[in-house]
C-alpha cells in the first residue's frame, strides 16, 4: 500500500515547515510527497524551494515540488498534485495543519481491514497556540447526511483511493470555498465508501483570517454548492432540503451575514415548517439584530444547534 501526500502551499512558509515535519515524522513508510507551490511571488517560491530541498536531505521518501503556474487556487493546486501522484491512495494536508505521527499508519490499518474507499478521522481544533476542542463525527455519512451539511470536513483528515478522485475529476475549481464539501458530495453520490477513525489524528489550524472565515468567499462557495445540488436536494425530499438550508443559515449566522441568514431561514421553514431549530435560530437572529447582543454560546450549550 502506497500513499501519495499532497500539500498545496500559499504564503505560509513557516507553517509549511511544520506541516512537512509532521509528514516526515510519520510512522508509515510507503509514501511520496508532492508539494504544490501556488505562490505567484518569486520570494515565496524561493523560500518554498529552500524548505523542500532541506526536507529532501533528511527524508527517506521521494519528494516532488510542483509550481502551479497556469491557474491559481487551492483546488487547482490539489488537482495538479493528483495528476502527478503514483500512489494507490491520496492523502491531503493543508500547509497550516499538522498530522499526528501515526496518522497514515492508522489509516492504512483501517483501509486494509475494511472495504473502505476513503477514510477520515477526528481532529484537534488548534488556535492561538493551544488545542481548543476535539471534533468527532456523529453517525454514518451517506448522501443524505452529506447533503444536509459537510460532516467530513477538512481534506487534511481525508485519504481516498486515487481511482475515485479520477472518477469525479478531482476538485471543482469554480467553487472558491467549500470545495472539499463539494468533493465529498460527488464522491459519496458515486458510491465511494467512507470509513471513520475515532481518534484525533490531525491538528487543524483554525485562523480568524482563513478562507472559510471570510464572509464573501464563504458565502459565494456555499451558494454555488446549494445551486449545484438543487436537483439532488429536491430528490432527497423536504426534510433533507430543510436541514440543508438550516445549516446554511447557521453558517451565515456565524459569519454575521444577516441577509443570507434570513434567506436560508425562510427556505428552511418553507421546506419544513416543523423544523424546530429554525425557530430557535430565528429568535437568536432577531434578538442580535435589534440589541446587538449575542446569545449563541448559551444556545449552543443548551441545544447544540450549531453542530
C-alpha positions in Angstrom: 0.0 0.0 0.0 1.4 3.4 -1.1 0.2 6.8 -0.1 0.8 10.0 -2.1 0.6 13.1 0.1 -0.4 16.4 -1.5 0.4 19.7 0.2 -0.7 22.9 -1.5 1.0 26.0 -0.2 0.4 29.7 -0.4 2.2 32.4 1.6 2.7 30.2 4.7 6.3 29.3 4.7 6.7 29.0 8.5 3.5 26.9 8.8 4.6 24.8 5.8 7.8 23.7 7.6 5.7 22.4 10.5 3.3 20.6 8.2 6.1 18.9 6.3 7.9 18.0 9.5 4.7 16.2 10.6 4.8 14.2 7.3 8.5 13.3 7.9 7.6 12.1 11.4 5.0 9.6 10.1 5.5 6.0 11.3 4.3 4.7 8.0 7.0 4.1 5.4 5.2 3.8 2.0 4.7 7.3 1.0 5.6 10.0 -1.5 5.2 13.7 -1.0 4.0 16.3 -3.6 4.3 19.9 -2.6 2.4 22.2 -4.9 3.6 25.9 -4.8 0.7 28.2 -5.5 2.6 31.4 -4.9 2.9 33.8 -7.8 5.6 35.8 -5.9 9.2 34.8 -6.6 10.3 35.4 -3.0 7.8 32.9 -1.7 8.7 30.4 -4.4 12.4 30.6 -3.4 11.6 30.0 0.2 9.3 27.0 -0.6 12.1 25.5 -2.7 14.6 26.0 0.1 12.2 24.3 2.6 11.6 21.4 0.3 15.3 21.0 -0.5 16.1 20.9 3.2 13.5 18.2 3.7 14.9 16.1 0.8 18.2 15.9 2.7 16.5 14.4 5.8 13.6 12.4 4.4 13.7 8.8 3.2 10.8 9.1 0.8 10.5 10.7 -2.7 9.5 14.4 -2.8 8.3 16.4 -5.8 7.9 20.2 -5.9 5.4 21.4 -8.5 4.7 25.1 -9.4 1.1 25.9 -10.2 1.7 28.4 -13.0 -1.4 28.1 -15.1 -4.1 28.6 -12.6 -4.1 29.9 -9.0 -6.2 28.5 -6.2 -6.1 25.6 -3.8 -8.4 23.4 -5.9 -6.2 23.9 -8.9 -3.1 23.2 -6.8 -4.6 19.9 -5.4 -5.7 18.8 -8.9 -2.2 19.4 -10.2 -0.9 17.3 -7.3 -3.3 14.5 -8.1 -2.2 14.4 -11.7 1.4 13.8 -10.6 0.9 11.1 -8.0 1.9 7.4 -8.2 0.3 6.1 -5.0 -2.9 4.0 -4.8 -4.2 6.3 -2.1 -4.0 10.1 -1.9 -3.9 12.0 1.4 -4.2 15.8 1.6 -2.6 18.1 4.1 -3.1 21.9 4.1 0.0 23.9 4.8 -1.2 25.3 8.1 -2.3 21.9 9.5 -0.3 19.1 11.1 -0.6 15.3 11.3 -0.1 13.1 14.3 2.8 10.7 13.7 0.6 7.6 13.5 -1.9 9.2 11.1 -1.1 7.3 7.9 -0.4 4.0 9.8 -3.8 4.1 11.4 -5.4 4.8 8.1 -3.6 2.0 6.4 -4.8 -0.4 9.0 -8.4 0.8 8.6 -8.3 0.6 4.8 -6.8 -2.9 4.9 -9.2 -4.3 7.5 -12.4 -2.9 5.9 -13.8 -2.3 2.5 -13.4 1.5 2.6 -12.6 3.6 -0.4 -11.7 6.5 1.8 -11.1 7.3 5.5 -11.2 10.3 7.7 -10.6 10.9 11.4 -11.4 13.1 14.4 -9.4 16.3 14.6 -8.0 18.7 17.2 -9.1 22.3 16.6 -6.0 24.4 17.3 -6.0 28.2 17.7 -3.7 30.7 19.4 -1.2 28.1 20.4 -3.5 25.6 22.1 -6.0 22.9 21.4 -9.5 24.4 21.7 -11.5 21.2 21.3 -11.6 17.8 19.6 -14.2 17.4 16.9 -15.6 13.9 16.3 -18.2 12.7 13.8 -21.7 11.5 14.7 -23.4 8.8 12.8 -22.7 7.3 9.3 -22.2 9.6 6.4 -24.3 8.8 3.3 -25.7 11.0 0.6 -28.5 12.4 2.8 -26.1 13.4 5.6 -23.5 15.0 3.4 -26.2 17.0 1.5 -27.5 18.3 4.8 -24.1 19.6 5.8 -20.4 18.9 5.5 -20.0 16.1 8.1 -16.5 15.2 6.9 -14.7 18.5 6.8 -11.1 19.4 6.0 -9.1 17.5 3.4 -6.3 17.3 5.9 -8.1 14.4 7.6 -9.1 12.5 4.5 -7.4 9.8 2.5 -9.1 8.4 -0.6 -8.3 6.0 -3.4 -6.9 7.8 -6.4 -9.2 6.0 -8.8 -12.2 7.7 -7.1 -10.7 11.1 -7.4 -10.1 10.5 -11.1 -13.7 9.2 -11.5 -15.1 12.5 -10.3 -12.4 14.7 -11.9 -11.0 15.9 -8.6 -11.8 19.3 -7.0 -14.2 21.7 -8.7 -12.0 24.8 -9.5 -15.1 27.0 -9.9 -16.0 26.8 -6.2 -14.0 29.4 -4.2 -14.8 28.0 -0.7 -16.4 24.7 0.4 -14.7 22.9 -2.4 -14.0 20.0 -0.1 -17.7 19.6 0.8 -18.5 19.6 -2.9 -16.0 16.8 -3.5 -17.3 14.7 -0.7 -20.9 15.1 -2.1 -19.7 13.9 -5.5 -17.7 11.0 -4.2 -20.5 9.7 -2.0 -23.0 10.2 -4.8 -20.9 7.9 -7.0 -20.7 5.3 -4.3 -17.4 6.0 -2.6 -17.5 4.3 0.8 -16.1 6.5 3.6 -14.8 5.0 6.9 -14.1 6.8 10.1 -11.3 6.6 12.7 -12.5 7.9 16.0 -9.1 9.3 17.0 -7.8 12.9 16.6 -5.1 12.2 14.0 -5.0 15.8 12.7 -4.3 19.2 14.3 -6.4 21.6 12.3 -5.3 25.3 12.5 -8.3 27.5 12.8 -7.4 31.0 12.0 -9.7 34.1 12.0 -8.5 35.1 8.5 -8.8 31.7 6.9 -10.7 31.4 3.6 -13.6 29.6 5.2 -14.0 32.5 7.7 -14.2 35.3 5.0 -17.8 36.1 4.6 -17.9 36.9 0.9 -15.8 34.0 -0.3 -17.5 31.5 2.1 -21.0 32.7 1.0 -20.2 32.5 -2.7 -18.8 29.0 -2.5 -21.7 27.6 -0.5 -24.3 29.3 -2.6 -22.8 27.6 -5.6 -23.0 24.3 -3.9 -26.6 24.8 -3.0 -27.4 25.7 -6.6 -25.3 22.9 -8.0 -27.1 20.2 -6.0 -30.6 21.7 -6.1 -31.9 18.7 -8.1 -30.4 16.2 -5.6 -31.9 18.2 -2.7 -35.3 18.1 -4.4 -35.0 14.3 -4.9 -34.0 13.8 -1.2 -37.2 15.4 0.0 -38.3 18.4 2.0 -36.9 17.3 5.4 -33.4 17.0 3.9 -33.8 20.2 1.9 -34.9 22.0 5.1 -31.8 20.7 7.0 -29.5 21.8 4.2 -30.9 25.4 4.3 -30.9 25.4 8.1 -27.2 24.5 8.2 -26.6 27.2 5.5 -28.4 29.7 7.8 -26.3 28.6 10.8 -23.1 29.2 8.8 -24.2 32.6 7.6 -25.3 33.5 11.1 -21.8 32.8 12.5 -20.4 35.0 9.6 -22.8 37.7 10.7 -24.4 37.8 7.3 -27.9 38.9 8.1 -29.2 38.9 4.5 -28.3 35.4 3.6 -29.1 34.1 7.1 -32.7 35.3 6.7 -33.0 33.9 3.2 -32.0 30.4 4.2 -34.2 30.5 7.3 -37.1 31.3 5.1 -36.2 28.5 2.8 -35.9 26.1 5.7 -39.4 26.8 7.0 -40.9 26.8 3.5 -39.5 23.2 3.1 -40.4 22.1 6.5 -42.5 24.3 8.9 -41.9 21.8 11.7 -38.1 22.3 11.7 -37.8 23.4 15.4 -34.2 24.5 15.3 -35.1 27.1 12.7 -37.3 28.9 15.1 -34.6 29.0 17.7 -32.1 30.4 15.3 -34.7 32.9 14.1 -35.1 34.1 17.7 -31.4 34.4 18.2 -31.1 36.2 14.8 -33.8 38.7 15.7 -32.5 39.3 19.2 -29.0 40.1 17.9 -30.3 42.2 15.1 -32.2 44.6 17.4 -30.0 44.5 20.5 -26.5 43.7 19.2 -26.3 41.1 22.0 -25.0 37.6 21.0 -26.7 34.7 22.8 -25.4 31.9 20.5 -23.0 30.5 23.1 -25.7 29.9 25.5 -27.9 28.4 22.8 -25.1 26.0 21.7 -24.7 24.8 25.2 -28.4 24.2 25.7 -29.4 22.9 22.3 -26.2 22.2 20.3 -27.8 23.7 17.3 -24.6 24.8 15.6 -23.0 21.4 15.3 
